[in-house]
Amino acid sequence: MARLPRLTLPGYPHHVIQRGNNRQAIFATVADYRALLDLLEENAKKFDVAVHAYVLMSNHFHLLATPQTADGLPKMMQAVGRSYVRYFNDTQKRTGTLWEGRYKSTLIQSERYLLACMVYIDLNPVRAGKVAQPQNYPWSSHLHYLGVRSDRLITPHALYWELGNTPFAREAAYAEMVQSGINTVQQTALTDATLQGWALGEPDFVAELQKRTERRVAKTTAGRPISTQKITVK
């Protein structure tokens, strides 16, 4: 069976996962993490993609990003992927592929899933046992949202700005959200939708989305929900 093209539409947030081939490490030094972040910043600007959140793990990375054009996200990911492989192979004196095939992505409903996805991304190092608290992990956007550092790659989504009227209020509200975490239903929904490439949202959102593309947006009949359980951040 021919694989479906990626579901990518401008103006919607997309959760993206890119893994190393056979789960191998994609970073060998601190400089490698910085190199990938530099490439993401450069190409996000070039292809008009707003990156809202990220985490770089040892063998994969996550992005939450909104493209402004239909081909902005795939062009950004292609440019970043190719440039980083050349850089990594040159510095590590290696050849061959680095990535586990194409990146995985899903389009998500902002009002229902965007903040939950940000929390999901920030907690990835905690779930992996890298750190006890997300603020102790240096290679994510979490410290930007805590006000600890300014990250040039990040463009906060409008829903983040609605968390408070001042920077302190927004930072405190988001920090509390991350500390509360997400439940297993939320985590599974975000993971499965991304790996399978189906849109993640409520039934009316999925039905409306289907009108904008000929590509099927859900595994079930167009317009039916992926899950009937309402998913919100605690």
N, C-alpha and C positions, 0 to 999 in steps of 0.2 A: 504494500500500500504506500502510495506517495505521501511524503510527510507534508503537513500543512505549512504554508508560509507563516512567519511570525505575525502575531496580532500586534500591529503598531499603528496608533492613531495620534495625530497631533492634539495637544491640549489636555491629554490625560496622563496621570502619573503611571509609570511602569516600574515594576519590581524586576530587577535583572540579577541573574546569577551567572558567573563565569568560573568554571572549575579547571584545575590543572589536569592534564592527561593522567589517567590512572590514579587520580588523587595525589599526584606528586607535588612537591613544593614548587611554588611559582616565585618565591622570594628567597634569596640566599643571604642578603645583607640589608642593613638599614637603608643603604643607598637605593636598593631595589624598590622598596616601598615608596620612597620619595620620587623615584623615577616614574612609577606608575601614576602617582597622584599628579605629577607635573603633566603627564600626557593626558590625563582625564581633564584637567583644568584647561589645557590648551585646546583640546578638541571639543569640549563642551561649549566653549565660546565660539569656535569655528563653525560648528554645526547647529548652534542655537538650541542647546539642550540645557535645561535648568536641573542641576543635580541637587536634590533636597537632603539626601543622606547617603552614607557609604560606610562600609567596613571592609578592610583588607585582612583576610585571614591567611594562614601560611600556605594553603593550597587552593584557595578560591577567594572571590570577592563578591560583595553585594552592592547594588546601587538602587536608589529610588530616584527616578528622574522623569521630568516632563519634557518631551520634545515639542518644539514649536512648528515643525514641518513633518511631513509624512515619512521622509527618509532620514531625518536628523539623527535619530537614535541608532539605526543600523550603520550609518556612515561613521558616527562617532565610535561605536564599538569596533568596527572594522579597522579604522585608523589606529585606535589605541592598541588593539590586539596585535596588529602587524608590527607596529613600531616597538612595542614592548618585547615581542619575541626576538626581534633583531638585536635589541639592546641586551636582553638576558643571555641569548646564545653567544654574543660577542664577549660579554664580561665573564661568562662561566665556561667559555671554550667548549661549547657543546653545539650539536646540530639537531635538527628534527623538530617535531611539533612540541608545543608546550601546553596547548589548550585541549580540553576534552570536547572536541567538536564545537558546534555552534553554541553561543551563549543562550541561556534559557531566560524567558521573560513572560510576564503577564501584565495585562492592563487592569488597574484596580479603580474601584469607585472611591473617590476622594473622601466624601463625607463619612463613609462607613469604615474604610480601611487604611487611609493614609497615615494617620498618627499611630495606629496599631502596627503598621509596617515599619515605621521609624523605630518604634520600641523593639520590634522583632530584630531589626538590624543591629541596634545598639547592644542588645543582649546576646548576640551571637558569640562573642568571646567568653561570656560567662557560661553559656550552655556548653561550650567546648572545653571548659576547665582551664582556660588561659589566665583568667583573673577572677577575683572574688566579686569585684564591682566594675561596672562598665567604664567608670571614669579612670580606672587604672590602665586601660588599654589605649595606647597612643595612636593606633591606626584606624580610627573611626571618626565620624563627625560629631560624636557625643560631646566632646569637650567644647566644641563650638556652641552647641545649644545650652551648655552650662555657663557660658560666658567666660570660660577659662582662656580661650584663645580665639582668634579670628581666622577662619578657614576660607581662603579665597575661592575654593572650589564650590562652596555651598551657596545655594540660593534658597532661603527658607520659603516654604509654601504658604499661601494665604491662611490656611488653617492653623499653622503655627502662630502667626501673628495674632490670631483671635484668642490665644490662650491668656493674654493679659494686655493691659494698657501701657505697661512699661517693660523694659528689658528684664528687670529683676523679676517682675511678676510672671513673665513668660518662661524665664529660666526655671523659676521655682515650680511652676505648674508642670513643666515638662519633666523635670527631675523627679517629681512625685509620681508622674505617670510611668516613668521607667522603673522606679523602685517597686511600683505595684505589679508591673510585668503584664504578660499576656498568658491566657490559659492554653491548654493543649489543643483545644478546638481551633483557636485563632492561629496558633503556630502551624498546625497541620494544614489549615486552609490556605495560608500564605505560601507554605512550601509546595504543596501539591499543585496549586494553581500555576505557580511559576514554572515548575518542572514540566507540567503537562501543556502549558501554553493557553489555558482557557481563561477568559475574563473572570474577574472576581468582583461580585457585586450583588445587590438585591435584584429580584426578578424584573422589576420595571426598568432598572438600569441596564440589565443584560438585554432585555427586549429592545430597548431604544438603541443600544449600541449595535445590535444586529442590523438595524436599518442603515447604518453608516458604512457597512462593509459587506462584500460578498463572501468573505472568509467566515466560516463558522466560529462563533465566539464562545460557545459552550459545548460540552460533550453531549449534553442532553438536547432535546428539541429547542430550537432558538426561542429565547424568552423565558424558558423555565429556569428556576434557580439552581445554582450549583449546590447550595445548602440552604435548608429552610431555617437554620438556626441563626438568629441575629448575632452578629459578632461586633463587639465594641471593646474599646480599651477600658480596663477596670478603673 
